[in-house]
Amino acid sequence: MNRVRGLEAVTETKNGECKMRKRVKKPLALLMALLMMLTMFGSQVFAESTAPADAAAAVQGEEGTAGNDDDAGNAEIDSTAGTAAQDAGDGSQDADTKSAETAGTVEYVPEEQPNGVTVKAYAAEGVLPDGAVMKVTMLDAEGDTADQYNEAAAALEESDVDYAGFLAMDISFYDAEGNEIEPEDGAVNVQFEVDESLLPEEAEADTLAVQHLAETEDGIQVETVADAADVTDGTVAVEGKAVTAEFSVENFSYFTITWGSDWSWSDYFQITVHYVDTNGNELTVDSGQTVQNINISGVSDGRSKAYKFADYERTISGYNYIGAKYSQNENFSNAQDVIRMVASQNTTSSGGGWGSGSKTTRYLKFYNSESGAQNLIATLQEDDRWAQSAHIYLVYESNGSGGGTGGGGETITNASVTTGKTAVLKDDESGNYDLTLSISGDRGQADGEDVKVDILFILDESGSMDYSLYSDNDAGWGDSRMDLLKEAVRGLITTVESNDDIDARYSAVSFSRSQYRDQVGWTSANGVRTFINDLDPNGGTNYQQGINDGKQLLNSKRTGALTFVIFVSDGEPTYRGVDVTNYTGDNENGNGQNDNEGKNIAAAVEEIGSMSSDYFYAIGMGPEFGQDKDWWGNVTDKQGTVNLKSLANAVNAKYKGDSNVYSANDTAGLEKAFSDIASSISFFAAEDVTVTDQLSNYADIVLNADNAAEFTITVSRDARDESSANTWTTETPVTSEGNLTFQNRDGENVIATVKYDSSKKIITLDFPDDYELEEGYIYSVSTVITPSEAAVNAGMGSDAAGQTPDSGTGTHAEKGERGFWSNVNENAKVTFTANGEDGEEFFPKPVIQVQKVPTGSLTVTKVFAGIDAEDSDVIGTSEFTFTIEKLKENNEGNLVVDTDFTDTELGFTDGVKTITITGAASQTISGLPTGQYRVTETAESIPESIGDYVYVSNSISPENPVTVEKDQTAAVTVTNTYNHRDKTLTITKKVDGNMGDRTHDFDFELTVLQENGELLTADDYRQIAGTAEKNEAPLSDLEFDENGKAAFTLRNNQTFTIAIPHGCQYTVEEVNNDGYKVGIKVTAGDGDVDNGKLTGTLTENISATFTNDRTVNPPTGLIHTSAPFAAMIIIALGAVVIFITGRRIRR
């Protein structure tokens, strides 16, 4: 038993040992773990004590890695959130779709939408069968849908819808088998959007409407289903650049969008119908009309509307209608046969905002055929919103039954006003022209009858007429005054007789003493020549007698004839009285020697007061006529001229006065006097004068800086004597409406007015209605024109540039060159009234050319300053933008952008061109018109930095503006200056060692000098100091002294940062290390460490760590590490563990 117990004891002991072993294992494992940790700690402590700087760098590297790991974690979280959000969005979309299905509404969208149109339809379930599809087709006047389009157009035209144009579409539904279907028991809501470019620019937004062309048993019924005026339940609106509409219908067919316009066709084309006989004389129809205007209604794009002129035939008693004639300028004599006219229009898209999305051009064509396009004789085209006009003559032939109110027997005056027009190329290389229109009056002719002119000569036959013209001496073998007079009169008669339009008669009286007078009654040219040739000077001078005899002859002038009286004398009147046969010498009728008392001229003036004529002229021959000039230069009339002027003002004539008095004291003066008078006989007095001229599509007026047209009005009068010549002109050009005041022959003021209608490009020069064009006057208006963009685009090789100018119309007429018509010739005319009849004359036709403007070139070069040669590749392919502006002087003489200059080939729009230059390069623009330009670099295209460089400034050389000269290249250099970036110097302080004071401030000194070792400027140092930071906070108290030195302090783990200009020398030194061992390690960049200083030249960012170490070791001198202490601690811990374990076993 004891053995058993012993065995049990042994067993228990073994079990206890096992238990003990089990109990010991855990503490031992723990002990081993502690040993491993302490070993690692010991090695780490050892490493720190031997290489503190390396350890710090390792720790910092681990911290950086940790930071990156955090960022990666955050990125992963954001990505997950984004996916969740996306999933949530998908879920909400599904919910919306499900909600729409729940509502029981089905949306229909055609598989293909027309260009610029979007159509959708909505219907309740069951209104259309399952699988139904919608189709939308735009209808066009041409192509496969032309028949449907014409059907829709016809329905609109027959309806009451007021519209100027329309778009048409076919909206239909089809079932799954492709059969066209209609809604069943319900309406369909239709919504569509039409791009504004499909509508013309003049379409009025508030007139937009949708018309449904519903098919009924009675045909197509037009119903308005939506409108912009809120009249119907449907809506139409303009939203942005689109027209939107919404409406509901119960069946489908054609739908149209219609619009109105504030411009009617009658505004674009004005056609006047005249009723005339075969000679062009107006007739009055039985209803009382003489003319009527055709009212042309609008047509839609692609369609046309014809008008047959036979439909406008009216009943005229005694006449039968035989046909129609066409003339654009109301000229029957040049009218062409015509049968019908056809109106059409075409709209093209041009983009832009509402109301400018398209351009509509309208045409009115005239044909001499019943149908088709054969025999086109004229086309009117409108594209600028101003009316084109034409005239149609419905011609009637007398049927011999009498009646009618034609003017076949009337006399209509074809007045002949001389017109002149020139287009003279300016010599300033601008390519502009001086356009001048001028008029003067001429004698006219009546239809079927020449102008009647009765000319009366009252001629001095006194004895002094045998004297020389130049002195009061006998002419001797030379020509006497009488000889010269006879020659001058014969010349005037010849001039008048050479005018086939004048029916002239002549009469003459001679005067000296009363008993020595003679006369010839109204006779032919030969008859008066005979009388003139027989004149024989004798006796004294009696003005009164000659005037009295002339008055008697004027009593028998022809009815309707113009009368001209020409009075000629060579001296003062020495006698007076009528039919005096016995001069007593008592001075009762004059003394025969002089008129010192003025009684003789007074009697003549009184006598002539009762003489009536249309024109009166007086000519004084010899030295007693003309002007005297005194010592001071004052000019006064001689007594002979004074006498004649008194006669010319007293006579009862329409054209008289001082300007009709001539002083001929030499042959040139006598010839001019009779030449002027001969011209006046051929001159036609016209009143109610208006000049109009319409510029063609190939010419524009050159506007001033205020965008106004400028005109110069000039009236010039020739010289009848030294005092009568004059010219009036506007001191400065007048604009769209201005006037000029000038004087007529009687010294009265007259106002001429110029107007310009820019919408129609029509110039008008108007005179008072009662003012008559005067003999010897020339009236003109001028402006500056230039070839239009249409001319430039057409080019000189076009048919339009092949027109031949009329003679005497300016530059190209002189050179025999062709060009563009400058004006609409049928609208360039002068209208007037003469003898109660209307007349008109057309201006001659000049041409203009698109000039080859002298050109030069401009080279723009981009360069960079401040970038080192070895760094030039940093510029790379950067693109730099420049604007080039063409300049001109405004009215104040300032240079402004020439906004009128647009050249698509050169790339200029409104005077501005943009170019791009890549890197450091040049670009040359050739073909620039000579003149001044401004080059500017776009600031946005200049990079603030390139590589290691930052932008400083921009300069242009030479300074703007730059002048481009003919066949020369102007050069502009644009320089961008860059500097190196400032470099960053970063100093970090570390304190190590078991005795290191990590709260101590260590003193540093920073020295900064230029690359050459010289000091920087005070401003430079202030700027550098302003960048200093300590631990990323501004270090405001840093200052550099006169030696370029600055002081700062750092403690453990603090960092000093400062920005220093590239290339500067630097030195950093710790000036008081307080017994610490100082180590310097450059951690970034390239710096030199020497004798406790960090030095170098800043060409890159520099970072360095100054480490101060203070370590105290145990005094044994044997152990220099902490490893033995660690071992002792481990043994002690082991003993404790064994002790505790042993106690537990004993228990």
Stockholm file with secondary structure:
# STOCKHOLM 1.0

chainA/1-1147         MNRVRGLEAVTETKNGECKMRKRVKKPLALLMALLMMLTMFGSQVFAESTAPADAAAAVQGEEGTAGNDDDAGNAEIDSTAGTAAQDAGDGSQDADTKSAETAGTVEYVPEEQPNGVTVKAYAAEGVLPDGAVMKVTMLDAEGDTADQYNEAAAALEESDVDYAGFLAMDISFYDAEGNEIEPEDGAVNVQFEVDESLLPEEAEADTLAVQHLAETEDGIQVETVADAADVTDGTVAVEGKAVTAEFSVENFSYFTITWGSDWSWSDYFQITVHYVDTNGNELTVDSGQTVQNINISGVSDGRSKAYKFADYERTISGYNYIGAKYSQNENFSNAQDVIRMVASQNTTSSGGGWGSGSKTTRYLKFYNSESGAQNLIATLQEDDRWAQSAHIYLVYESNGSGGGTGGGGETITNASVTTGKTAVLKDDESGNYDLTLSISGDRGQADGEDVKVDILFILDESGSMDYSLYSDNDAGWGDSRMDLLKEAVRGLITTVESNDDIDARYSAVSFSRSQYRDQVGWTSANGVRTFINDLDPNGGTNYQQGINDGKQLLNSKRTGALTFVIFVSDGEPTYRGVDVTNYTGDNENGNGQNDNEGKNIAAAVEEIGSMSSDYFYAIGMGPEFGQDKDWWGNVTDKQGTVNLKSLANAVNAKYKGDSNVYSANDTAGLEKAFSDIASSISFFAAEDVTVTDQLSNYADIVLNADNAAEFTITVSRDARDESSANTWTTETPVTSEGNLTFQNRDGENVIATVKYDSSKKIITLDFPDDYELEEGYIYSVSTVITPSEAAVNAGMGSDAAGQTPDSGTGTHAEKGERGFWSNVNENAKVTFTANGEDGEEFFPKPVIQVQKVPTGSLTVTKVFAGIDAEDSDVIGTSEFTFTIEKLKENNEGNLVVDTDFTDTELGFTDGVKTITITGAASQTISGLPTGQYRVTETAESIPESIGDYVYVSNSISPENPVTVEKDQTAAVTVTNTYNHRDKTLTITKKVDGNMGDRTHDFDFELTVLQENGELLTADDYRQIAGTAEKNEAPLSDLEFDENGKAAFTLRNNQTFTIAIPHGCQYTVEEVNNDGYKVGIKVTAGDGDVDNGKLTGTLTENISATFTNDRTVNPPTGLIHTSAPFAAMIIIALGAVVIFITGRRIRR
#=GR chainA/1-1147 SS CHHHHHHHHHHHHHHHHHHHHHHHHHHHHHHHHHHHHHHHHHHHHHHHHHCHHHHHHHHHHHHHHHHHHHHHHHHHHHHHHHHHHHHHHHHHHHHHHHHHHHHTEEEECCSSCCTTEEEEEEEEBTTBCTTCEEEEEEECSSSTTHHHHHHHHHHHHHSSCCCSEEEEEEEEEECTTSCEECCSSSCEEEEEEEEGGGSCTTBCGGGCEEEEEEEETTEEEEEEEEETTSCSSEEEEEETTEEEEEEEESSCSEEEEEECBSCCHHHHEEEEEEEEETTSCBCCCTTSCSEEEECCCCCCTTCEEEEEGGGGCCCCTTEEEEEEEEESSSCGGGCEEECEEEEEEEEEECCCSTTCSEEEEEEEEEESSSSTTTTEEEEEEECSSCCEEEEEEEEEEECSSCCCCCCTTCCCEECCEEEEEEEEECTTSSCCEEEEEEEEECCCEETTBCEEEEEEEEEECSGGGGBBSSSSSBCTTSCBHHHHHHHHHHHHHHHHHTCTTEEEEEEEEEESSGGGCEEEEEECHHHHHHHHHTCCCCSCCCHHHHHHHHHHHHTTCCTTCEEEEEEEESSCCCCCCSSCCCCCSSSSSCCSSCCTTSHHHHHHHHHHTTCEEEEEEEEEESTTSSEEECTTCCEEECHHHHHHHHHHHHSEEEECSGGGEEEESSHHHHHHHHHHHHHHHHCCCCEEEEEEEEBCTTEEECCCTTSCCCBEEEEEECCSSTTTCEEEECSSCBCSEEEEEEECTTSCEEEEEEEEETTTTEEEEECCTTCCCCTTEEEEEEEEEEECHHHHHHCTTSGGGCBCCCTTSBHHHHHTCCBEESBCGGGCEEEEEETTEEEEEECCCCEECCCCCCEEEEEEEEEEESCCGGGGGGTTTCEEEEEEEEEEECTTSCEEECTTCCBTTTTBBTTEEEEEEESSCEEEEEEEESEEEEEEECGGGSCSEETTEEEEEEEEESCSCEEECTTCEEEEEEEEEEEECCEEEEEEEEEESTTCCTTCCEEEEEEEECTTSCCCCHHHHHHHHTTCEETTEECTTCCCCTTSEEEEEECTTCEEEEEECTTCEEEEEEEECTTCEEEEEEEESCCEEETTEEEEECSSCEEEEEEEECCCCCTTSSCCSSHHHHHHHHHHHHHHHHHHHHHHHHC
#=GC SS_cons          CHHHHHHHHHHHHHHHHHHHHHHHHHHHHHHHHHHHHHHHHHHHHHHHHHCHHHHHHHHHHHHHHHHHHHHHHHHHHHHHHHHHHHHHHHHHHHHHHHHHHHHTEEEECCSSCCTTEEEEEEEEBTTBCTTCEEEEEEECSSSTTHHHHHHHHHHHHHSSCCCSEEEEEEEEEECTTSCEECCSSSCEEEEEEEEGGGSCTTBCGGGCEEEEEEEETTEEEEEEEEETTSCSSEEEEEETTEEEEEEEESSCSEEEEEECBSCCHHHHEEEEEEEEETTSCBCCCTTSCSEEEECCCCCCTTCEEEEEGGGGCCCCTTEEEEEEEEESSSCGGGCEEECEEEEEEEEEECCCSTTCSEEEEEEEEEESSSSTTTTEEEEEEECSSCCEEEEEEEEEEECSSCCCCCCTTCCCEECCEEEEEEEEECTTSSCCEEEEEEEEECCCEETTBCEEEEEEEEEECSGGGGBBSSSSSBCTTSCBHHHHHHHHHHHHHHHHHTCTTEEEEEEEEEESSGGGCEEEEEECHHHHHHHHHTCCCCSCCCHHHHHHHHHHHHTTCCTTCEEEEEEEESSCCCCCCSSCCCCCSSSSSCCSSCCTTSHHHHHHHHHHTTCEEEEEEEEEESTTSSEEECTTCCEEECHHHHHHHHHHHHSEEEECSGGGEEEESSHHHHHHHHHHHHHHHHCCCCEEEEEEEEBCTTEEECCCTTSCCCBEEEEEECCSSTTTCEEEECSSCBCSEEEEEEECTTSCEEEEEEEEETTTTEEEEECCTTCCCCTTEEEEEEEEEEECHHHHHHCTTSGGGCBCCCTTSBHHHHHTCCBEESBCGGGCEEEEEETTEEEEEECCCCEECCCCCCEEEEEEEEEEESCCGGGGGGTTTCEEEEEEEEEEECTTSCEEECTTCCBTTTTBBTTEEEEEEESSCEEEEEEEESEEEEEEECGGGSCSEETTEEEEEEEEESCSCEEECTTCEEEEEEEEEEEECCEEEEEEEEEESTTCCTTCCEEEEEEEECTTSCCCCHHHHHHHHTTCEETTEECTTCCCCTTSEEEEEECTTCEEEEEECTTCEEEEEEEECTTCEEEEEEEESCCEEETTEEEEECSSCEEEEEEEECCCCCTTSSCCSSHHHHHHHHHHHHHHHHHHHHHHHHC
//
